[in-house]
């Protein structure tokens, strides 16, 4: 993802109390009929970013 400004980062990413970066799964708005229910359930949950990407996001926040 190309980061253009800090407002975009604040909208898409949140930091937990322990300092992890959490974001919502992308691509869950349409074209869901071909996905099985377990994948759709999994995609509803938020995900934790890996440490390599998290360091870049923390600089922007």
N, C-alpha and C positions, 0 to 999 in steps of 0.2 A: 504494500500500500504506500502510495506517495503521500507524504505528510505536507500539507500546504500551510496550515496555521494551527495555533494552539487550541482554538475553539473546536476544531474537528476532533482533536485528541480527547478533550474533556467530554465531548458528546459520546464517543464510542468506547472509551476505556475508563475503568474505575480502579482505584487502588484499595486493596483490602487493608484491614488493621495490621496484618503481618507484613505488608509491603508487596504483595503479589498483585499483578495486573490482570484484571478480569475483563472479558468482552463477550458480547453475544455472538452466536454462530451466524454466519452470513448465509444468504440464500434460502430462507425459510418463508418467503412471501408468496411464491407461485411455483408452478410446475411440481406440485407435491404428489400428484396422483401416481406417478411411477415409482415413488419411494415407499419402502415398507414401513409399517407403523413403528417398529423399534428404532429405525433411523430417525423418524420424525420426532419421537419422544426424546431421543438423545440430543437432537439439535435444538430443542427448546431450552435446554440448560445453558448457563453461561460457562465459558471455558477460561482456563488460566493460560496466559501467554508463556512461551518458553523464555529462558533467561536472556538469550541473545536478542530477541525482539523487545523484551521488557526494558532492557537498558536504554534502547533508543526512545521508547515511549516515555520513560521517566524523565529524560532530558527535556522533552516537549511539555510535560505537565508542569 
